[in-house]
Amino acid sequence: MLRLALAFFIIAIIAAVFGFGGIAAGAATIAKWLFFIFVILFVVALLAGALRGRRP
């Protein structure tokens, strides 16, 4: 999921360079949402692992 966020971020940068403002804004928004979803899932996985009590 983090790769998708990075891909949409790169698409947003390239679109902004070429002057496609609407496409750049849309890709940046998608990248932002994917990044936040990734962070939330990562925190949930960390908490689930900590609550299980498994040792690394």
C-alpha positions in Angstrom: 0.0 0.0 0.0 2.9 2.3 0.7 4.2 1.6 -2.8 0.8 2.8 -4.2 1.0 6.0 -2.2 4.5 6.6 -3.5 3.4 5.9 -7.1 0.5 8.3 -6.9 2.8 10.9 -5.3 5.3 10.6 -8.2 2.3 10.8 -10.7 1.2 14.0 -8.9 4.7 15.5 -9.1 5.0 14.7 -12.9 1.5 16.0 -13.6 2.3 19.2 -11.7 5.5 19.7 -13.7 3.6 19.4 -17.0 0.9 21.8 -15.8 -2.0 19.4 -15.3 -3.3 20.9 -12.1 -6.5 18.8 -11.7 -4.7 15.5 -12.3 -1.9 16.5 -9.9 -4.4 17.4 -7.2 -6.3 14.2 -7.6 -3.2 12.0 -7.5 -1.9 13.9 -4.5 -5.2 13.4 -2.7 -5.1 9.6 -3.5 -1.5 9.4 -2.3 -2.3 11.2 0.9 -5.3 8.9 1.7 -3.3 5.7 0.9 -0.5 6.9 3.1 -2.8 7.6 6.1 -4.5 4.2 5.6 -1.1 2.6 5.6 -0.1 4.4 8.8 -3.3 3.4 10.6 -3.0 -0.3 9.5 0.6 -0.3 10.7 -0.3 1.1 14.1 -3.1 -1.5 14.4 -0.7 -4.3 13.5 1.8 -3.0 16.1 -0.9 -2.9 18.8 -2.3 -6.3 17.9 1.2 -7.8 18.1 1.9 -6.1 21.5 -1.5 -7.3 22.9 -0.8 -10.8 21.9 2.3 -10.8 24.1 4.5 -12.5 21.6 8.2 -11.9 22.0 10.3 -10.9 19.0 
